[in-house]
Amino acid sequence: MKFQLSALVSLGAFLAVEAGVAGVSQSQSLSARDGVDLAIRSAAANMTWADLESGADAAAICGSLGVFELPEGSDPALVRLCSDHPSLGRPGSNANGVGTLACAKNQKGCDKGYCWKQCGENGAGWWCWTALGDGSGPWKTCVAGSDCGMGDPCGWSKNWCPKCGCSC
């Protein structure tokens, strides 16, 4: 994971320079950077405390995702490093951040490569992104909705992660 994150950051810098040299429009360049930013956030969001190199700055790695504090007595290999979900949005979010699936009646699903499920009052349409372990582990990834389960725990963080949690 350590190599992957540094490679993505280098790719982001490379794309920014290449866009300027190739005469790519600002909107095309922003679109490419947004994709790289999501990839960097995804890589960082799925790092555990055990992946953190000695002397590395967790806050710099996590950036806007925030640092998930390692609970005392927890196994660092089972607790994610960054707090918020990498998508920084709701399942099925459109360009305006409005969730098209967030209040759907589906019980679970796969969106942007991550699992989500219905939570809270049955039928209210509340949802949460799911995570491994007790909900403090890496975000659960998926290819299809069948990879996600209703028994998967909701992801949580020190601040209850308003972008991750049971809401509509």
N, C-alpha and C positions, 0 to 999 in steps of 0.2 A: 504494500500500500504506500510506503514511503516514496518509492521511486515513481509510482503512478501519479501521485499528487504533484511532485516537482516537475514531472514531464508535462502535466496539464498546464501548470502555470507557465512553463516555457512555451508551450503551444499557444497560449493566449497572447503572450508578448509577440511571438512570431507572426500570428495572424494580424495583429494590430499594425505591425510594420509592413507586412505584405499588402494589406488593404490600401495603405497610403501609396506604396510604390506602384501597384497595379491600377490605380485610378478607380478603385471600387467606391461606390457611393457610400455616404455616411450611414444610410439606413441598412445597406447590405453589410457593412462592417459591424454595425451594432448588432445585427441579427447573428452574425458569426460569433461575436464576443458573448452575446447572451447564451448561446449554446455552450461555449467553452466555460462561461461562468457557472452554468448549471452543472456541467461535468466536474468542475473543481469543487463546487459545493457538495455534489454527490460523493465524490471521493473523500472529502473531509468529513462529511456527515457519517460515513460508515467506518471511520477510523475508531479504534478503541484506545483506551489509555495505554494499553500495552504496545500499541503501534507508535507512540510518541517517543521520538529519539531524545536521549538525555540532553538537556539544555535547550530543547526546542520550545518555542513560544506558542502555547495552545491557543491563546487569543488571536494571534496572527494567522494561525492555520484555520481557525473556525470563522474568523471575520464576523459577518452579520448573523451567523448562526448562533453565536454565543457559545461559551464553554459550559459543558455539562459537568458539574462538580462530582468528583469521584466519592461516592458514599463510603464512609469509614467501614473498613472490614470487607469491602467488595473486591472481587477478582477483577483487576484492571483489564483482563482480556475479554470480559463479558460486559463492560460498560463503555458506551460510545463516548467519544471525546467532545463532540459538538452537540449542543442542545436542540436547536430547532430543526425541523424537517428541511431537506435541501430544496424542495420545490418552492418553498416560501409562499405556498398557496394552498387552496383547497383542491380536492380531487376534481378533475375535469375543468379546472379553471381556464377561462378564456383570457384573451390579452388584457382585459380590464380587471383580472383577478376575481371575477365572479364565478363561483363554482356551479357548474352545470350538473354535476353528480352529487354535490355535497349534501343536498337535501332530498336526494332521490330515495325511493323506497327499496332500492336494492339492498341486500343484506351485507354484501362485501364486493370488493372489486380490485382491479389492478389499474393504476393510472400513473403515467410517466415512469413506469418501471417499479412502482412501490405499491404495497398493499394498503388498503383501507377497509374499514368495516363500520357497520352501523353500531351505535352504542347509545347509552342513555335509555330514555323511555322508548319502549317498543313501538315502532311505527311513527315516531316523531321526526325521523329523518336525520337525527344527529349522527355524526361520523367521527372517526379518528384515524390517523395514520397508525399502522401497527409496527411494533418493534419486537426484536428477539428477546429471549430471557423473560424477565419480569416487566419489560417495557422500557428498561434503561439501556438495552443493548442496541446494536446497529439496527437501522430501519429495515424492515422486512422487504426484500425485493421480489419481483415477480415478472413473468412474461405474460401470463394470462390470469384471469380471475380465479381459476381453479387452483392456482398456487397459494391463494390466500384463504384463511379460515376464520370462522366466527370465534374460535377458541384462542386466536392470536391476541396477545395483550395490546392494549392501546399504548402508544409511546408516551412517555412522561418526562418531565424535567423539573429542575428546581423551581421554576416559575410556572409550572403546569403548562408551559409551551402553548400559548393561545393559538398559534398557527398549526399545532399538531392535534389539538384535542377536541374532545367531545363537544361539538357545537354544530350549528347549522347556519 
